[in-house]
C-alpha cells in the first residue's frame, strides 16, 4: 500500500478525535496568553502520563495551533509551530500504522 493513501477508517478516526475536542478548541480560543501557558504545562504532564494515546496527540496539536496563533514572541511561536508539525507527523504515522499494520 502506498504511504500517500489514507485509509477511510483512519480518516474517520481522526475526524472523531477532533470532534471530541470541539469544546476544548472553544475554551482555548477564549484563554488569555498566561492561561494558555498554564494549559501547556498541564498538557505536558498529561503527555508524560499518556504518551502513546491518540487523543493526547490530537489535543497537543490543537493546543500548539492556538499557542502559535496567539504567540507574542518569536521563540514561543517557533516552538509551537515545531511541536504542531511534530505532532501532526506522529498522528499520521500512528493512523497509517494502525490501519495498514506497517511499522516504520
Secondary structure, 3 states (H helix, E strand, C coil): CCCCCCCHHHHHHHHHHHHHCHHHHHHHHHCCHHHHHHHHHHHHHHHHHCCCCHHHHHHHHHHHHHHHHHCCCHHHHHHHHHHHHHHHHHHHHHHHHHHHCCCC
